[in-house]
């Protein structure tokens, strides 16, 4: 289910199918990566919204979806998005879902009032959930997906234990840890997540950009 995905770093992914390239939070994008048909941005933080990386892959026809505070700074074909929005673009069905912090010491990092998002994408008959930067929210427990990409690094998002509890609550067919190894969290957290998330299967990907934290 992950063969068409490239993980660059942090929460940055490319899905490349036949004649279609979809990026989520591009950051650390490799030179020579395919031009984007669709770019989805979850929120405004530098490790998710990088104009430099977007310009590496943007073309005149690229469709971009982002929350309003991000969209205002992007040129081209940009559409604002908020939690609860559903749309179809370039043949891809997308649903935006909430992403924010509940834990007291993290509230100021991703406030609910910012209306930042995660995304559920339907690609080749499978549903992929990219959680963005979030805590375990009760309103997300209805998310259904074949694959869930979830942050595990702690400090700014769920840590590995919280993320394990979250994927048990939403029961994807496969869980993939992200948002570790660069700003917060290490490979050890990914291994702990894999152990704690059982019986949910977990696949740990290798990023294109080497980890910066041990």
Buried (B, 14 or more C-beta within 10 A) or exposed (E): BBEBBBBBBBBBBBBBEEEBBBBBBBBBBEEEBBEBBBBBBBBBBEBBBBBEBBEBBBEEEBBBBBBEBBBEEBEBBBEBBEBEBEEEBBEBEBBBBBBBBBBEEBEEBBEBEBBBBBBBBBBEEBBBBBBBBBBBBEEBEEBEBBBBBBBBBBEBBBBBBBBBEBBBBBBBEBBBBBBBBBBBBBBEBBBBBBEBBEEBBBEEBEBBBEBEBE
